[in-house]
Amino acid sequence: KYNGKQTDLENFQQFYMYFVGMNCSNYTVDKVSAAADTTVKLKMNNGTVKTITYTAFNDTKYQVSVNGKVLGKLSSTYYNKYIKYLNMLVAGEKINA
C-alpha cells in the first residue's frame, strides 16, 4: 500500500526485484549533515518497520541508512532508476524492471 491505497501486486514485485538487487559500491561510513533526499518506510510481514534513507553524498553517490544505521554508498545510477520506479509505482504506471 502507498498512503492507504493498494498498489498492483505485479508492479510492486517488479519494483521490489529492482530494489533488493541494488548494491552498495562503497561500505565506508561518513557523516553527512544534509537532510535525506528520500525516505522509504517498509512494513514487513512480521509487523516491524524498516526506514531506509538515501542522502546525497556527492554527484555520483548516495549514502544509504536503514533504521539510522549507515550501510554505505549507492551509485547515483542505481538511485536514479530506483526513484524512477518508485514514482511509477505510486502513480500506477507499469514497471518493466
Secondary structure, 3 states (H helix, E strand, C coil): CECCECCCHHHHHHHHHHHHHCCCCECCCCCCCCCCCEEEEEECCCCCEEEEEEEECCCCEEEEEECCEEEEEEEHHHHHHHHHHHHHHHHCCCCCC
